Amino acid sequence: MLVVDMSAERYRAFQEPSNAPHLSAYWDNISRQIQGHYYHNTLIGHIKRDIHLKLITRWCGNLENKIVLKTDLFEEAHGPDQFLFEIRSEKNIIGMDISSVIARKAQQNAYSLSCSSHKFLTCDVLKLPFTNNSLDVVISNSTLDHFSEMISITRALSEIFRVLKPGGTLILTLDNKNSISYFISLAKKIFRPDPFYIGKTCSASELHRMLQDVGFIVNDMTAVVHGMENHTSAMMEIIQKLNNPLINRIICHFLIYMERLEFAKTKYLTGAFIAAKAFKPQPI
């Protein structure tokens, strides 16, 4: 059974410098601002959702009897790219977020989709409210790339390592700093700021080394989301106003086809996110 640490430590948020924009109040405010103005349209959001679900299935198999934690709830609160509500288990499916506003919205959406057995927490990934060795799977999709310092990524990985059971699995994605998508994002900032703070990230080789330094054994690494979905949602909104199902189908099939690039040698150039599967080894 999952044991949650209910001590006062649970509520003590890690404090970056005072201007760090990823603290709870910052994300509360972003959630209020983005309500009704999400940056992915439905078609692209569903493609991104399916990409993550396929990756989870490929790397974890059946989660039916696993205790699973997802380390942020931004998609579940706001977007069609949410995937936590598609995961079912006879044990615990847990979603957490540093923002109480986001966690509450995600919980409301879960109830509307008959996922009332899912559990939701407001807490910090740098101070997880779980006992040691208590989780089977942690899914952290583009959570740890919102820190202002690289050391915070390592601290978060160490905290995830602590709460995973020996043999437990981490599925992690981060913005891929070597991708075409990342360079386009940097250029776009000149003309249109991101809707929220984008922090430090790393390359695939750097992530592999960080995971090993924490104590993980890395099983697999790849790159996902190759169809420039992060940069085409605005265009898709305009196209969908034409109400032409044929154009929608063509674009949808093209974006899905682009995911074949995951198995090309150039995958770290085209994939918007690096993805890693790692596990916590059994004690010797």
Phi, psi and omega per residue, in radians:
M1 nan 2.467 3.127
L2 -1.190 2.339 3.100
V3 -2.000 2.143 3.132
V4 -1.819 2.324 3.107
D5 -1.402 1.930 -3.053
M6 -1.684 0.264 -3.117
S7 -1.254 2.998 -3.134
A8 -1.105 -0.389 3.123
E9 -1.023 -0.506 -3.124
R10 -1.032 -0.556 -3.013
Y11 -1.719 0.105 -3.119
R12 -1.632 1.687 -3.085
A13 -1.215 2.444 3.053
F14 -1.134 2.318 -3.075
Q15 -1.816 1.895 2.911
E16 -1.306 -3.105 3.033
P17 -0.930 2.716 -2.947
S18 -1.036 -0.388 -3.133
N19 -1.666 0.098 -3.140
A20 -1.085 2.175 -2.970
P21 -1.537 0.123 -3.116
H22 -1.791 0.209 3.111
L23 -1.259 2.942 -2.993
S24 -0.971 -0.809 -3.095
A25 -1.111 -0.617 3.115
Y26 -1.071 -0.856 -3.096
W27 -1.257 -0.522 2.989
D28 -0.981 -0.818 -3.095
N29 -1.184 -0.724 3.106
I30 -1.062 -0.721 3.140
S31 -1.065 -0.744 3.122
R32 -1.147 -0.687 -3.102
Q33 -1.229 -0.636 -3.023
I34 -1.493 -0.168 -3.132
Q35 -0.972 2.101 -3.136
G36 1.437 -0.009 -3.122
H37 -2.346 0.796 -3.079
Y38 -1.193 2.640 -2.982
Y39 -1.498 -0.119 3.011
H40 -1.956 2.332 3.014
N41 -1.392 3.029 -2.990
T42 -1.081 -0.790 -3.096
L43 -1.058 -0.887 -3.117
I44 -1.192 -0.647 3.102
G45 -1.052 -0.741 -3.138
H46 -1.186 -0.617 3.075
I47 -1.112 -0.799 3.126
K48 -1.104 -0.707 3.081
R49 -1.015 -0.841 -3.083
D50 -1.144 -0.600 3.088
I51 -1.057 -0.797 -3.135
H52 -1.183 -0.711 3.141
L53 -1.116 -0.693 3.116
K54 -1.142 -0.687 3.116
L55 -1.131 -0.754 3.126
I56 -1.097 -0.757 3.128
T57 -1.116 -0.733 -3.118
R58 -1.134 -0.676 -3.034
W59 -1.641 -0.402 -3.076
C60 -2.049 -0.351 -3.089
G61 1.210 -2.447 -3.081
N62 -1.375 2.157 3.128
L63 -1.725 0.233 -2.976
E64 -0.988 -0.637 -3.087
N65 -1.982 0.489 -3.101
K66 -1.913 2.615 2.956
I67 -1.609 2.029 -2.962
V68 -2.078 2.343 3.053
L69 -2.079 2.313 2.954
K70 -1.880 2.304 -2.892
T71 -1.538 -0.028 2.897
D72 -2.730 2.845 -2.970
L73 -2.190 0.377 -3.080
F74 -1.053 -0.763 3.132
E75 -1.177 -0.739 -3.102
E76 -1.157 -0.481 3.122
A77 -1.398 -0.523 -2.922
H78 -2.280 -0.527 -2.819
G79 -2.103 2.792 3.050
P80 -1.286 -0.103 3.098
D81 -1.557 0.159 3.088
Q82 -1.110 2.565 3.068
F83 -2.365 -0.124 -3.101
L84 -1.097 -0.617 -3.084
F85 -1.269 -0.213 3.093
E86 -1.509 -0.198 -3.118
I87 -1.654 2.189 -3.134
R88 -2.137 2.571 -3.141
S89 -2.674 2.597 3.054
E90 -1.302 -0.255 3.099
K91 -1.732 -2.260 -3.030
N92 -1.934 2.254 2.915
I93 -1.913 2.060 -2.998
I94 -2.112 2.324 2.991
G95 -2.036 2.458 -3.137
M96 -2.314 2.739 3.032
D97 -2.733 2.626 3.099
I98 -1.262 -0.338 -3.138
S99 -1.698 2.153 3.089
S100 -1.186 -0.542 3.108
V101 -1.132 -0.801 3.129
I102 -1.146 -0.775 3.140
A103 -1.063 -0.701 -3.141
R104 -1.175 -0.718 3.106
K105 -1.137 -0.701 3.101
A106 -1.097 -0.725 3.113
Q107 -1.102 -0.729 3.092
Q108 -1.069 -0.740 3.118
N109 -1.166 -0.618 3.108
A110 -1.093 -0.779 3.127
Y111 -1.087 -0.671 -3.133
S112 -1.192 -0.360 3.133
L113 -1.844 0.315 3.089
S114 1.070 0.650 3.059
C115 -1.937 0.763 -3.033
S116 -1.184 -0.261 3.129
S117 -1.416 -0.257 3.087
H118 -1.154 2.563 -3.132
K119 -1.941 2.571 -3.070
F120 -2.314 2.370 -3.124
L121 -2.268 2.600 2.943
T122 -1.833 1.969 -3.118
C123 -2.846 3.057 -3.063
D124 -1.837 2.339 3.125
V125 -1.116 -0.285 3.078
L126 -1.520 -0.107 3.107
K127 -2.592 1.287 -3.039
L128 -1.263 2.406 -3.061
P129 -1.525 0.728 -3.122
F130 -2.153 2.628 3.084
T131 -1.268 2.867 3.101
N132 -1.025 2.508 2.978
N133 1.001 0.807 -3.034
S134 -2.037 -0.180 -3.074
L135 -2.019 2.523 3.097
D136 -1.504 -0.715 -3.050
V137 -2.435 2.360 2.961
V138 -2.084 2.216 3.087
I139 -1.957 2.020 -3.094
S140 -2.143 1.634 -3.074
N141 -1.743 1.869 3.086
S142 0.915 0.750 3.038
T143 -1.660 -0.762 -2.969
L144 -1.450 0.025 3.090
D145 -1.707 0.490 3.072
H146 -2.096 0.323 3.078
F147 -1.627 2.674 3.134
S148 -1.485 -0.197 -3.122
E149 -2.378 2.459 -3.133
M150 -1.078 -0.575 -3.112
I151 -1.038 -0.483 3.140
S152 -1.215 -0.545 3.064
I153 -1.112 -0.779 3.111
T154 -1.089 -0.712 3.135
R155 -1.129 -0.688 3.112
A156 -1.169 -0.710 3.092
L157 -1.092 -0.676 3.108
S158 -1.127 -0.660 3.132
E159 -1.219 -0.696 3.064
I160 -1.112 -0.732 3.107
F161 -1.017 -0.723 -3.117
R162 -1.054 -0.760 -3.001
V163 -1.511 -0.262 3.080
L164 -1.267 2.512 3.008
K165 -1.218 2.663 2.954
P166 -0.964 2.248 -3.025
G167 1.566 -0.132 3.139
G168 -1.237 2.736 -2.992
T169 -1.980 2.405 2.964
L170 -1.922 2.240 2.943
I171 -1.956 2.073 -2.983
L172 -2.220 2.337 2.964
T173 -2.208 2.545 3.093
L174 -2.436 2.708 2.985
D175 -0.932 2.375 -3.103
N176 -1.627 1.848 -3.014
K177 -1.256 -0.180 3.107
N178 -1.726 0.106 -3.046
S179 -1.581 2.759 3.025
I180 -1.053 -0.691 -3.134
S181 -1.019 -0.701 -3.116
Y182 -1.160 -0.728 3.130
F183 -1.174 -0.632 3.060
I184 -1.106 -0.696 3.116
S185 -1.065 -0.719 3.122
L186 -1.103 -0.690 3.127
A187 -1.217 -0.660 -3.123
K188 -1.121 -0.516 -3.110
K189 -1.059 -0.438 3.138
I190 -1.135 -0.627 -3.044
F191 -1.801 -0.541 -3.113
R192 -2.551 1.984 3.141
P193 -1.079 2.667 3.042
D194 -1.123 2.658 3.139
P195 -1.189 -0.254 3.092
F196 -2.693 2.974 -3.051
Y197 -1.190 2.245 3.027
I198 -1.851 2.169 -3.016
G199 -1.746 -2.713 -3.125
K200 -1.269 2.614 3.028
T201 -2.588 -2.990 -3.003
C202 -2.592 3.077 3.061
S203 -1.539 3.016 3.127
A204 -1.085 -0.751 -3.127
S205 -1.169 -0.660 3.102
E206 -1.149 -0.722 3.124
L207 -1.129 -0.740 3.114
H208 -0.992 -0.778 -3.132
R209 -1.170 -0.709 3.133
M210 -1.100 -0.746 3.127
L211 -1.090 -0.764 3.130
Q212 -1.136 -0.695 -3.137
D213 -1.091 -0.587 3.122
V214 -1.271 -0.499 -3.133
G215 2.229 -0.097 3.131
F216 -1.246 2.672 2.888
I217 -1.820 2.146 -3.069
V218 -1.531 2.075 3.137
N219 -1.482 -0.693 -3.005
D220 -2.765 2.663 3.039
M221 -2.480 2.588 3.124
T222 -2.750 -3.028 3.043
A223 -2.307 2.434 -3.077
V224 -2.277 2.909 -3.111
V225 1.124 1.410 -3.034
H226 -1.794 -0.075 -3.006
G227 -1.686 0.312 3.125
M228 1.062 0.525 -3.126
E229 -0.994 -0.617 -3.101
N230 -1.131 -0.274 -3.064
H231 -2.046 0.083 -3.047
T232 -2.041 -0.023 -3.083
S233 -1.096 -0.698 3.129
A234 -1.090 -0.743 3.088
M235 -1.090 -0.708 -3.125
M236 -1.133 -0.617 3.091
E237 -1.052 -0.713 3.130
I238 -1.184 -0.774 -3.119
I239 -1.103 -0.715 -3.096
Q240 -1.194 -0.398 3.060
K241 -1.179 -0.360 3.068
L242 -1.270 -0.264 3.088
N243 0.963 0.826 -3.140
N244 -1.980 1.743 -3.087
P245 -1.033 -0.548 -3.117
L246 -1.138 -0.784 3.124
I247 -1.100 -0.722 3.118
N248 -1.050 -0.748 -3.128
R249 -1.153 -0.719 -3.139
I250 -1.069 -0.817 -3.137
I251 -1.126 -0.733 3.135
C252 -1.065 -0.825 3.138
H253 -1.122 -0.638 3.122
F254 -1.117 -0.816 -3.124
L255 -1.122 -0.682 3.107
I256 -1.157 -0.722 3.131
Y257 -1.074 -0.641 -3.118
M258 -1.074 -0.398 -3.137
E259 -1.184 -0.201 3.036
R260 -1.134 -0.327 3.125
L261 -1.146 -0.246 3.075
E262 -1.016 -0.472 -3.057
F263 -1.794 0.236 3.064
A264 -1.660 2.807 3.128
K265 -1.147 -0.378 -3.097
T266 -1.634 0.304 -2.990
K267 -1.046 -0.567 -3.122
Y268 -1.392 -0.096 3.017
L269 -1.579 -0.600 -3.059
T270 -1.734 -0.380 -3.081
G271 -1.402 2.197 -3.112
A272 -1.189 -0.453 -3.109
F273 -2.221 2.417 2.895
I274 -1.510 2.508 -3.121
A275 -2.257 2.428 -3.134
A276 -2.319 2.445 2.972
K277 -1.938 2.128 -3.124
A278 -2.387 2.700 3.083
F279 -2.324 2.728 3.109
K280 -1.519 2.088 -3.062
P281 -1.221 2.721 3.046
Q282 -1.214 2.506 3.100
P283 -1.101 2.524 -3.133
I284 -1.444 nan nan
